[in-house]
Amino acid sequence: MTTVELPSSGREAVELLGHDGARAQQAAMAAMAARLRTARDYPTALDLAAAFTPSVVRTPALQVVADALRDTVTTDDGRLVVSIPPQEGKSTLLEWLCLWLLCWRPRWRIVYASYADGLARRAGRNVRNHVRTYGDRIGLALAQDHADASDWSLRGFTGGMFTTGVGGGLTGRPADVLIVDDPIKGQIEADSEVQRNALHEWWSSVARTRLAPGAPVIVVQTRWHEDDLAGRRATEGWPVVNIPALADGQTPDALNREPGTWLLSARGRTAEQWQAIRGDVGERTWAALYQGRPAPPEGGIFRQAWFDQHRVDTAPDLDRTVIAVDPADTGTGDAAGILVGGRAADGHLYVLADLSDALSRGAWARRVCLAAVRYDAAAIVSERTLGMQTAVAEAWAVIRRQATKLRAADGVVDLAVVGLNAAGDEAAADRAQLTELVPYVADVLARPPGAPCRTVVVTPRQSKQTRAEAVTVYYETGKAHHVGRLGPLEHEACTWQPGQPSPNRLDTLAHLLPQLAEQRQESTVRRPTRRLPTRTHGGGFHAPTGPRAR
């Protein structure tokens, strides 16, 4: 870069640069002086906002957040999670942070994301309008050829702002700072494991890869779920600033208030109004959105201590094994709940495996059928769901055809030998299914052609809460045991609270344990349960070895 030495006088400037050149240079110097003055006079984004917009209310909460934002963006690889109740000025403060940053670092490219492209674009428009309105005072101006609300830059600098919805692409968009403001739309999206996983995937494979060396990242949101974007980052060790509406002595409070102290609201909410909000939204929403604590400190209606105290490494001999399934047919991105459980002679119940996952109709049905074979299940239990029995029957028919071909081929996994002519990805999928099936060919063909075992259809007549509470007694009294650690199931059980829709694994558990606890014996004589396969960490199985009891 060529450095232009400033002449000592205006006359020399005119002689060396010409009249227009000297004027441009003087304008550039004046703009730089304005930026430096802004950075000096306004140490935080809140100071800048309060000076330029009289309506901005300076509260202790916003001051703590503004200080944390400043410390984060002035630190290489700074990271920060902020949780604060809705409508308390966080998005407005973030917009002023963008303006403050550009005064301080006009070459920085700011990437700003929110759950919807329109919300992020609105933030970009507001910051752009601030540059237009206050540009002369702070030494910034827009590049006229690049000033769209979602993608604009500064005149004379590489810095500017690009906005996108969470999940959107960032190809070719390097980020010198990344700001994520409210990445989740609401409770339904937060409760969907599929949508949460998609958000985490966007962070790791899209947003994270666009960060410039040393780029700070800020996630600011009202909390919805323990495993939302803020929650996952907090478990990775990111600093967290949590400001609850009510200091209760249990919830982390960045303001260090005495228990019983209500938040001094930027919207002027009184203690009575906070209490009215709590009554209107219910305890679950209050704990998540307004306290920044998606689950109460004591957990939901389940206790992690129950699982830990009664956990076993292996199950004893079992009299009866059942597969419970909650099919993923809602179309809302839910996972299919699939649990395997057994009952011992003393009446104790054992949850052997959690095979739940985000699966298509054919995939979950196949997994249920194979689990019935692997665990020698007496029954498949499910709510009355449209197409459930049909899906199982169709999957079982495919499994039996494959087993028949494998038996004819003496267990050789060769698509040509077994009469399959698929190619590419389809061939790979066929080969994987056949390989998975090899250890169980004889068991599959020994079972009835219509289904691997009988189907038990249950019709719940009570609420989800009542059914879940009925299951807790098995754990509280030590009659139910988990074989190994079933992390996703235990997390869902401990964090679910009344009002949360369709907890898949918990719904499945509420079918499984009561069915196992029934003392009624099967109407048909069954062979003794053989030794069960060992569950692997990846959710697969090791085939049983040695002689089987018959």
ChimeraX attribute file (.defattr): number of C-alpha atoms within 10 A of each C-alpha:
attribute: neighborCount
match mode: 1-to-1
recipient: residues
	/A:1	3
	/A:2	4
	/A:3	5
	/A:4	8
	/A:5	7
	/A:6	15
	/A:7	14
	/A:8	8
	/A:9	8
	/A:10	14
	/A:11	12
	/A:12	13
	/A:13	20
	/A:14	15
	/A:15	12
	/A:16	13
	/A:17	16
	/A:18	12
	/A:19	13
	/A:20	11
	/A:21	14
	/A:22	20
	/A:23	15
	/A:24	12
	/A:25	15
	/A:26	15
	/A:27	13
	/A:28	14
	/A:29	14
	/A:30	16
	/A:31	20
	/A:32	18
	/A:33	14
	/A:34	19
	/A:35	24
	/A:36	15
	/A:37	16
	/A:38	18
	/A:39	20
	/A:40	11
	/A:41	12
	/A:42	15
	/A:43	14
	/A:44	23
	/A:45	27
	/A:46	27
	/A:47	18
	/A:48	19
	/A:49	22
	/A:50	15
	/A:51	13
	/A:52	13
	/A:53	10
	/A:54	8
	/A:55	9
	/A:56	16
	/A:57	17
	/A:58	16
	/A:59	17
	/A:60	14
	/A:61	22
	/A:62	22
	/A:63	17
	/A:64	15
	/A:65	26
	/A:66	22
	/A:67	14
	/A:68	19
	/A:69	25
	/A:70	18
	/A:71	15
	/A:72	19
	/A:73	22
	/A:74	13
	/A:75	12
	/A:76	13
	/A:77	15
	/A:78	19
	/A:79	23
	/A:80	23
	/A:81	22
	/A:82	23
	/A:83	26
	/A:84	24
	/A:85	22
	/A:86	14
	/A:87	12
	/A:88	20
	/A:89	19
	/A:90	23
	/A:91	16
	/A:92	17
	/A:93	21
	/A:94	24
	/A:95	23
	/A:96	24
	/A:97	23
	/A:98	25
	/A:99	26
	/A:100	25
	/A:101	24
	/A:102	25
	/A:103	24
	/A:104	18
	/A:105	16
	/A:106	22
	/A:107	17
	/A:108	24
	/A:109	26
	/A:110	25
	/A:111	28
	/A:112	27
	/A:113	27
	/A:114	26
	/A:115	20
	/A:116	17
	/A:117	17
	/A:118	14
	/A:119	17
	/A:120	24
	/A:121	23
	/A:122	15
	/A:123	25
	/A:124	28
	/A:125	21
	/A:126	16
	/A:127	22
	/A:128	27
	/A:129	14
	/A:130	16
	/A:131	21
	/A:132	13
	/A:133	12
	/A:134	14
	/A:135	19
	/A:136	14
	/A:137	14
	/A:138	23
	/A:139	23
	/A:140	24
	/A:141	19
	/A:142	19
	/A:143	15
	/A:144	11
	/A:145	9
	/A:146	13
	/A:147	17
	/A:148	15
	/A:149	19
	/A:150	20
	/A:151	18
	/A:152	22
	/A:153	25
	/A:154	23
	/A:155	17
	/A:156	13
	/A:157	17
	/A:158	13
	/A:159	20
	/A:160	28
	/A:161	29
	/A:162	24
	/A:163	27
	/A:164	23
	/A:165	19
	/A:166	24
	/A:167	20
	/A:168	16
	/A:169	12
	/A:170	16
	/A:171	10
	/A:172	7
	/A:173	15
	/A:174	20
	/A:175	26
	/A:176	21
	/A:177	25
	/A:178	25
	/A:179	22
	/A:180	25
	/A:181	24
	/A:182	24
	/A:183	23
	/A:184	23
	/A:185	12
	/A:186	14
	/A:187	16
	/A:188	15
	/A:189	18
	/A:190	22
	/A:191	23
	/A:192	20
	/A:193	19
	/A:194	16
	/A:195	18
	/A:196	19
	/A:197	15
	/A:198	14
	/A:199	19
	/A:200	18
	/A:201	14
	/A:202	17
	/A:203	16
	/A:204	12
	/A:205	10
	/A:206	17
	/A:207	25
	/A:208	14
	/A:209	14
	/A:210	21
	/A:211	19
	/A:212	17
	/A:213	12
	/A:214	13
	/A:215	22
	/A:216	22
	/A:217	25
	/A:218	22
	/A:219	22
	/A:220	24
	/A:221	25
	/A:222	26
	/A:223	32
	/A:224	28
	/A:225	26
	/A:226	21
	/A:227	20
	/A:228	24
	/A:229	25
	/A:230	27
	/A:231	19
	/A:232	14
	/A:233	18
	/A:234	17
	/A:235	11
	/A:236	9
	/A:237	10
	/A:238	18
	/A:239	16
	/A:240	20
	/A:241	22
	/A:242	23
	/A:243	26
	/A:244	27
	/A:245	25
	/A:246	22
	/A:247	21
	/A:248	16
	/A:249	13
	/A:250	11
	/A:251	18
	/A:252	17
	/A:253	20
	/A:254	17
	/A:255	16
	/A:256	11
	/A:257	15
	/A:258	12
	/A:259	13
	/A:260	10
	/A:261	15
	/A:262	19
	/A:263	23
	/A:264	18
	/A:265	21
	/A:266	17
	/A:267	11
	/A:268	11
	/A:269	15
	/A:270	13
	/A:271	16
	/A:272	10
	/A:273	11
	/A:274	17
	/A:275	14
	/A:276	11
	/A:277	14
	/A:278	17
	/A:279	11
	/A:280	11
	/A:281	13
	/A:282	12
	/A:283	16
	/A:284	21
	/A:285	22
	/A:286	20
	/A:287	23
	/A:288	22
	/A:289	23
	/A:290	26
	/A:291	26
	/A:292	29
	/A:293	25
	/A:294	25
	/A:295	21
	/A:296	18
	/A:297	11
	/A:298	12
	/A:299	16
	/A:300	18
	/A:301	16
	/A:302	24
	/A:303	18
	/A:304	16
	/A:305	12
	/A:306	19
	/A:307	22
	/A:308	14
	/A:309	13
	/A:310	16
	/A:311	20
	/A:312	15
	/A:313	10
	/A:314	14
	/A:315	21
	/A:316	14
	/A:317	15
	/A:318	21
	/A:319	18
	/A:320	23
	/A:321	26
	/A:322	28
	/A:323	33
	/A:324	29
	/A:325	28
	/A:326	27
	/A:327	26
	/A:328	22
	/A:329	17
	/A:330	10
	/A:331	6
	/A:332	12
	/A:333	18
	/A:334	22
	/A:335	23
	/A:336	25
	/A:337	25
	/A:338	27
	/A:339	25
	/A:340	25
	/A:341	28
	/A:342	29
	/A:343	25
	/A:344	17
	/A:345	11
	/A:346	9
	/A:347	16
	/A:348	17
	/A:349	27
	/A:350	25
	/A:351	24
	/A:352	26
	/A:353	24
	/A:354	23
	/A:355	22
	/A:356	24
	/A:357	19
	/A:358	15
	/A:359	18
	/A:360	14
	/A:361	17
	/A:362	12
	/A:363	15
	/A:364	26
	/A:365	25
	/A:366	22
	/A:367	17
	/A:368	24
	/A:369	22
	/A:370	21
	/A:371	23
	/A:372	23
	/A:373	18
	/A:374	22
	/A:375	23
	/A:376	24
	/A:377	22
	/A:378	23
	/A:379	20
	/A:380	26
	/A:381	20
	/A:382	23
	/A:383	18
	/A:384	14
	/A:385	14
	/A:386	10
	/A:387	12
	/A:388	20
	/A:389	18
	/A:390	12
	/A:391	18
	/A:392	24
	/A:393	19
	/A:394	15
	/A:395	22
	/A:396	24
	/A:397	17
	/A:398	12
	/A:399	23
	/A:400	22
	/A:401	14
	/A:402	22
	/A:403	24
	/A:404	18
	/A:405	21
	/A:406	24
	/A:407	16
	/A:408	12
	/A:409	14
	/A:410	12
	/A:411	18
	/A:412	15
	/A:413	20
	/A:414	15
	/A:415	18
	/A:416	9
	/A:417	14
	/A:418	20
	/A:419	12
	/A:420	14
	/A:421	11
	/A:422	14
	/A:423	11
	/A:424	7
	/A:425	9
	/A:426	11
	/A:427	14
	/A:428	13
	/A:429	13
	/A:430	19
	/A:431	17
	/A:432	12
	/A:433	15
	/A:434	23
	/A:435	15
	/A:436	16
	/A:437	21
	/A:438	18
	/A:439	17
	/A:440	16
	/A:441	21
	/A:442	14
	/A:443	14
	/A:444	25
	/A:445	16
	/A:446	12
	/A:447	13
	/A:448	12
	/A:449	15
	/A:450	13
	/A:451	21
	/A:452	29
	/A:453	19
	/A:454	13
	/A:455	18
	/A:456	17
	/A:457	15
	/A:458	13
	/A:459	10
	/A:460	12
	/A:461	8
	/A:462	9
	/A:463	10
	/A:464	19
	/A:465	15
	/A:466	12
	/A:467	18
	/A:468	22
	/A:469	14
	/A:470	13
	/A:471	20
	/A:472	18
	/A:473	13
	/A:474	18
	/A:475	20
	/A:476	16
	/A:477	10
	/A:478	16
	/A:479	15
	/A:480	26
	/A:481	25
	/A:482	25
	/A:483	19
	/A:484	18
	/A:485	17
	/A:486	17
	/A:487	10
	/A:488	11
	/A:489	20
	/A:490	19
	/A:491	19
	/A:492	18
	/A:493	24
	/A:494	20
	/A:495	21
	/A:496	25
	/A:497	22
	/A:498	15
	/A:499	12
	/A:500	15
	/A:501	13
	/A:502	16
	/A:503	22
	/A:504	24
	/A:505	27
	/A:506	24
	/A:507	22
	/A:508	26
	/A:509	27
	/A:510	20
	/A:511	26
	/A:512	27
	/A:513	23
	/A:514	14
	/A:515	23
	/A:516	23
	/A:517	18
	/A:518	10
	/A:519	9
	/A:520	8
	/A:521	9
	/A:522	10
	/A:523	6
	/A:524	7
	/A:525	7
	/A:526	12
	/A:527	10
	/A:528	14
	/A:529	18
	/A:530	16
	/A:531	19
	/A:532	20
	/A:533	17
	/A:534	16
	/A:535	17
	/A:536	10
	/A:537	10
	/A:538	7
	/A:539	11
	/A:540	13
	/A:541	15
	/A:542	12
	/A:543	14
	/A:544	15
	/A:545	10
	/A:546	6
	/A:547	8
	/A:548	10
	/A:549	9
	/A:550	8
